[in-house]
Amino acid sequence: MNFKYECGDFSQFQEQLKKMRDLDDKIIYALNTSLPTESFKGQVNPEAKCRELHKQLEAGYGDRQEAIKKCILVCADSVKQLKEKREESRDDVVLNKQFKTEQRKLRLLQAELSVEDIIRERTQKTFRERCRLFVNFDTL
């Protein structure tokens, strides 16, 4: 996936994550269009389709995890720097506001890791239910 890390604006980052989660959001549609019905079983290789879909899902998980963790590191570093500056000028209202904003953004980014776990679990459950007849999951 071509993901440009835009960690500065959390809303933009969330929008990019939403785009990256498109396959997970449409997993049932993807499975319905990939796996054959009884009448088309001979025309489609369901094992290959399930393996390809699994490969796409895993790549998406990796890309999103990397993006979230990178932004957490960037934001944590920013919080650390702002904290140090704040120690020097306790009365700086603008600096205090920036610090609190960055802290909030860091918590939101950390929460995205939990969201990823939930999305992955939901998608994998659906994937396994639909592909269990065609793929040995130990070999994926």
Helices and strands as residue ranges (DSSP letters): H 10-20, H 22-25, H 27-34, G 38-43, H 46-88, H 93-131, G 137-139
